[in-house]
């Protein structure tokens, strides 16, 4: 089974997903350039048992918006009034996009302004990205997520 088909299968799966399965998919996907992912993205997560699982949903996380490589909004949330906003308090600022080496490949990476967090992205298809959040304080324990246009 190819990586895209396996990705589609896992995102429909209920319950915990082993990170090793997600790492295999990640390794088979193609890198993407920062300038090629500009726009608005709707976010969701893979349940791997990571401490962040479920927390972004509680905060009203909707997705991410990349206005330019120097203007990225990592935590677009829906407020109580239904309006979308950039949650700079939760994100400790906003972010920028860079092309960064991760796991031996250069791929689009969002670098947070106010905390040691990197979100690495790879292309599943033209409208879907797989993301891995890499946080210094959780070295080696990654948060896996999905972005869709």
C-alpha positions as CSV (number, residue, x, y, z in Angstrom):
1,X,0.0,0.0,0.0
2,X,1.4,3.4,-0.9
3,X,1.9,6.2,1.7
4,X,-1.2,8.2,0.5
5,X,-3.5,5.3,0.8
6,X,-2.1,4.3,4.2
7,X,-2.4,8.0,5.4
8,X,-6.1,8.0,4.3
9,X,-6.7,4.7,6.1
10,X,-5.1,5.9,9.4
11,X,-6.9,9.2,9.5
12,X,-10.2,7.3,9.5
13,X,-9.1,4.9,12.2
14,X,-10.6,5.2,15.7
15,X,-8.3,4.9,18.7
16,X,-4.6,5.2,19.1
17,X,-2.3,5.1,16.2
18,X,1.3,3.9,16.7
19,X,3.8,6.6,15.9
20,X,5.9,4.0,14.0
21,X,3.1,3.7,11.5
22,X,3.0,7.5,11.0
23,X,6.8,7.6,10.7
24,X,6.7,5.1,7.9
25,X,4.2,7.3,6.0
26,X,6.2,10.4,6.7
27,X,9.3,8.8,5.3
28,X,7.5,7.9,2.0
29,X,5.9,11.4,1.5
30,X,7.6,14.1,-0.6
31,X,9.0,17.2,1.0
32,X,7.3,20.6,0.3
33,X,8.7,24.1,-0.1
34,X,7.6,26.8,2.4
35,X,6.5,29.1,-0.4
36,X,4.3,26.4,-1.9
37,X,2.0,26.0,1.2
38,X,0.8,29.6,1.6
39,X,-2.9,30.0,2.4
40,X,-5.5,28.9,4.9
41,X,-5.4,25.3,6.3
42,X,-7.9,23.4,8.5
43,X,-6.2,21.3,11.1
44,X,-6.9,17.9,12.8
45,X,-4.7,15.5,14.7
46,X,-3.7,11.8,14.9
47,X,-4.3,10.3,18.3
48,X,-0.9,8.8,19.3
49,X,-1.2,9.4,23.1
50,X,0.9,12.5,22.9
51,X,0.2,14.9,25.9
52,X,-1.1,17.5,23.3
53,X,-3.8,15.2,21.9
54,X,-7.2,16.8,22.5
55,X,-5.8,20.0,24.0
56,X,-5.9,22.0,20.8
57,X,-9.5,21.0,20.2
58,X,-10.4,22.3,23.7
59,X,-8.7,25.6,22.8
60,X,-10.9,25.9,19.7
61,X,-8.1,25.2,17.3
62,X,-9.3,25.5,13.7
63,X,-6.0,25.4,11.7
64,X,-3.1,27.4,10.5
65,X,-2.8,30.4,8.1
66,X,0.4,31.1,6.1
67,X,0.0,34.6,4.7
68,X,3.7,34.7,3.6
69,X,6.9,33.0,4.6
70,X,7.4,35.7,7.2
71,X,3.8,35.8,8.4
72,X,2.5,32.5,9.7
73,X,-0.3,32.1,12.2
74,X,0.1,28.7,13.9
75,X,-3.0,28.7,16.1
76,X,-6.1,29.9,14.3
77,X,-8.9,29.3,16.8
78,X,-12.6,29.8,16.8
79,X,-13.8,32.0,19.6
80,X,-17.0,31.8,21.6
81,X,-18.7,34.2,19.1
82,X,-17.8,31.8,16.2
83,X,-15.2,34.1,14.7
84,X,-11.7,32.9,13.8
85,X,-8.7,34.6,15.3
86,X,-5.0,34.1,15.7
87,X,-4.4,32.9,19.3
88,X,-1.1,34.6,20.0
89,X,-1.5,34.0,23.8
90,X,-1.6,30.2,23.4
91,X,1.1,30.3,20.6
92,X,3.3,32.8,22.5
93,X,3.3,35.0,19.3
94,X,3.1,33.9,15.8
95,X,5.6,32.2,13.4
96,X,7.4,32.2,10.1
97,X,8.0,29.5,7.4
98,X,11.5,28.2,6.6
99,X,12.9,25.3,4.6
100,X,14.6,23.2,7.2
101,X,16.3,19.8,7.3
102,X,14.4,17.3,9.4
103,X,15.1,13.6,9.3
104,X,17.6,14.0,6.5
105,X,15.3,16.0,4.1
106,X,14.7,19.7,3.6
107,X,11.0,20.5,3.9
108,X,8.7,23.4,4.9
109,X,8.9,24.1,8.6
110,X,7.0,26.6,10.7
111,X,9.2,28.2,13.3
112,X,7.3,29.7,16.3
113,X,8.4,33.2,17.4
114,X,8.0,32.8,21.1
115,X,8.8,29.2,22.0
116,X,11.1,26.4,20.9
117,X,8.6,24.7,18.5
118,X,9.0,23.6,14.9
119,X,6.1,22.2,12.8
120,X,7.5,20.2,9.8
121,X,5.3,19.5,6.8
122,X,5.2,17.0,3.9
123,X,2.8,16.8,1.0
124,X,0.2,14.1,1.0
125,X,-1.5,15.7,-2.1
126,X,-2.2,19.2,-3.4
127,X,-4.7,19.9,-0.6
128,X,-3.4,17.9,2.3
129,X,-0.2,18.1,4.4
130,X,1.1,15.8,7.1
131,X,2.6,17.7,10.0
132,X,5.0,16.8,12.8
133,X,5.3,19.2,15.8
134,X,8.8,19.0,17.2
135,X,9.1,20.6,20.7
136,X,12.4,21.0,22.5
137,X,11.0,20.1,25.9
138,X,9.5,16.8,24.5
139,X,12.6,15.8,22.5
140,X,11.8,12.6,20.6
141,X,8.1,12.7,21.4
142,X,6.4,14.2,18.4
143,X,2.8,15.4,17.8
144,X,1.3,14.3,14.5
145,X,-1.3,16.3,12.7
146,X,-3.1,17.0,9.4
147,X,-3.7,20.2,7.4
148,X,-6.3,20.5,4.6
149,X,-7.1,23.4,2.3
